[in-house]
Amino acid sequence: MFPIPRATGVLAALVLVAIVWGHGWKTGWTQHSDRTEKAQKVAEEVRTNTIRRKKEIKEVVVYQYIDRWRTVVEKGDTIIKKVPVYVTAKADAQCTLTRGFVGVLDAAAGGASLRAPAGDLDAPAEGLTASAVAASVAGNYTACLEVTEQLKALQEWVRKSSEP
């Protein structure tokens, strides 16, 4: 055998180290790429399932809300239609609603400050009857209950959408 020069041995060792390092780097990169690809697939599945689940939740909540809303509206309409039965023309004739009463209702309905209308507060309010007030109040309560059902549905949707 003939002797290998020292520089050639060092060079051979460096080439060998470079080959081993390159192979390790390539293997590590391939494994990293595989893990990244798998993680992306899992993330996409989770995203797809989340979108599908939220769509299902939305549909269920909306259908439940519509059913409850219809019930509220039907009951409110029925009550308003029956006002003349419960507040008769005789009751309208016997009940004098004052300008002060109208001022209180207007302030409450508009969320405004209560201020006295000009003139006598005890004077009758022209053209206003007890049956008209009853129908108006029933309509307002119905609208309030509609908003209540809408808020309940929104809260249910938020609660179910945030569940894992």
C-alpha positions as CSV (number, residue, x, y, z in Angstrom):
1,M,0.0,0.0,0.0
2,F,1.1,3.4,-0.7
3,P,0.9,6.2,1.8
4,I,-2.0,8.8,1.6
5,P,-0.9,12.4,1.9
6,R,-2.1,14.1,4.9
7,A,-4.0,16.8,2.9
8,T,-5.8,14.2,0.9
9,G,-6.9,12.4,4.1
10,V,-8.2,15.7,5.6
11,L,-10.0,16.5,2.4
12,A,-11.5,13.0,2.3
13,A,-12.7,13.3,5.9
14,L,-14.2,16.7,5.1
15,V,-16.0,15.3,2.1
16,L,-17.3,12.4,4.2
17,V,-18.5,14.8,6.9
18,A,-20.2,16.9,4.2
19,I,-21.9,13.9,2.7
20,V,-23.1,12.7,6.1
21,W,-24.3,16.2,7.1
22,G,-26.1,16.7,3.7
23,H,-27.8,13.3,4.0
24,G,-28.9,14.2,7.6
25,W,-30.1,17.6,6.5
26,K,-32.1,16.1,3.6
27,T,-33.7,13.5,5.8
28,G,-34.6,16.1,8.5
29,W,-36.0,18.4,5.8
30,T,-38.1,15.6,4.3
31,Q,-39.5,14.7,7.8
32,H,-40.2,18.3,8.5
33,S,-42.0,18.7,5.2
34,D,-44.1,15.6,5.9
35,R,-45.0,16.8,9.3
36,T,-45.9,20.3,8.0
37,E,-48.0,18.8,5.2
38,K,-49.8,16.5,7.7
39,A,-50.4,19.5,10.1
40,Q,-51.8,21.6,7.2
41,K,-54.2,18.7,6.3
42,V,-55.4,18.4,9.9
43,A,-55.8,22.2,10.1
44,E,-57.9,22.2,6.9
45,E,-60.1,19.4,8.2
46,V,-60.6,21.2,11.5
47,R,-61.4,24.4,9.6
48,T,-63.9,22.6,7.3
49,N,-65.5,20.8,10.2
50,T,-65.8,24.1,12.2
51,I,-67.4,25.9,9.2
52,R,-69.9,23.0,8.7
53,R,-70.7,22.9,12.5
54,K,-71.3,26.6,12.7
55,K,-73.5,26.5,9.6
56,E,-75.5,23.7,11.3
57,I,-75.7,25.7,14.5
58,K,-76.9,28.8,12.7
59,E,-79.6,26.9,10.8
60,V,-80.9,25.3,14.0
61,V,-80.9,28.6,16.0
62,V,-82.5,30.5,13.1
63,Y,-85.3,27.9,12.7
64,Q,-85.9,27.9,16.5
65,Y,-86.0,31.7,16.5
66,I,-88.4,31.9,13.6
67,D,-90.8,29.6,15.4
68,R,-90.6,31.5,18.6
69,W,-91.0,34.8,16.8
70,R,-94.1,33.6,14.9
71,T,-95.6,32.6,18.2
72,V,-95.0,36.0,19.7
73,V,-96.4,37.8,16.7
74,E,-99.5,35.6,16.5
75,K,-100.2,36.1,20.2
76,G,-99.7,39.8,20.0
77,D,-101.9,40.1,16.9
78,T,-104.6,38.1,18.7
79,I,-104.5,40.3,21.7
80,I,-104.7,43.5,19.6
81,K,-107.7,42.1,17.7
82,K,-109.5,41.4,21.0
83,V,-109.0,44.9,22.4
84,P,-112.5,46.0,21.4
85,V,-113.9,43.0,23.3
86,Y,-112.1,43.9,26.5
87,V,-112.1,47.7,26.1
88,T,-115.5,48.5,24.8
89,A,-116.9,51.7,23.3
90,K,-118.7,52.2,26.6
91,A,-115.4,52.0,28.5
92,D,-113.9,54.4,25.9
93,A,-116.7,56.9,26.6
94,Q,-116.3,56.6,30.4
95,C,-112.5,56.9,30.4
96,T,-111.1,60.4,29.9
97,L,-107.4,60.4,29.1
98,T,-105.7,63.6,29.9
99,R,-102.9,65.6,28.2
100,G,-100.7,64.8,31.1
101,F,-101.3,61.1,30.6
102,V,-100.3,61.5,26.9
103,G,-97.2,63.4,27.9
104,V,-96.1,60.6,30.2
105,L,-96.6,57.9,27.5
106,D,-94.8,60.0,24.9
107,A,-91.8,60.5,27.1
108,A,-91.7,56.8,28.1
109,A,-92.0,55.7,24.5
110,G,-89.4,58.0,23.2
111,G,-87.0,57.7,26.1
112,A,-87.1,61.4,26.5
113,S,-87.3,63.5,29.6
114,L,-90.7,64.1,31.0
115,R,-91.8,67.7,30.4
116,A,-95.2,69.2,30.9
117,P,-97.1,69.9,27.7
118,A,-98.4,73.5,27.2
119,G,-101.8,74.1,28.8
120,D,-103.9,72.2,31.3
121,L,-102.5,68.8,32.2
122,D,-106.0,67.6,33.3
123,A,-107.7,68.6,30.1
124,P,-108.9,65.7,27.9
125,A,-106.6,64.5,25.2
126,E,-108.5,65.0,22.0
127,G,-109.1,61.9,19.8
128,L,-107.4,59.4,22.3
129,T,-109.4,56.5,23.6
130,A,-108.6,53.8,26.1
131,S,-108.9,51.1,23.4
132,A,-106.4,52.9,21.3
133,V,-103.9,53.1,24.2
134,A,-104.5,49.4,25.0
135,A,-103.9,48.4,21.3
136,S,-100.7,50.6,21.2
137,V,-99.4,49.2,24.5
138,A,-100.1,45.6,23.3
139,G,-98.2,46.3,20.1
140,N,-95.3,47.8,22.0
141,Y,-95.1,44.8,24.3
142,T,-95.2,42.4,21.3
143,A,-92.4,44.3,19.7
144,C,-90.4,44.1,22.9
145,L,-91.0,40.3,23.1
146,E,-89.9,40.0,19.5
147,V,-86.6,41.7,20.3
148,T,-86.3,39.5,23.4
149,E,-86.5,36.4,21.3
150,Q,-84.0,37.8,18.8
151,L,-81.6,38.5,21.6
152,K,-82.1,35.0,23.0
153,A,-81.4,33.4,19.6
154,L,-78.2,35.5,19.2
155,Q,-77.0,34.5,22.7
156,E,-77.7,30.9,21.9
157,W,-75.8,31.1,18.6
158,V,-72.8,32.8,20.3
159,R,-72.8,30.2,23.1
160,K,-73.0,27.2,20.7
161,S,-70.5,28.7,18.2
162,S,-67.9,29.1,20.9
163,E,-68.2,25.5,22.2
164,P,-65.3,23.3,21.3
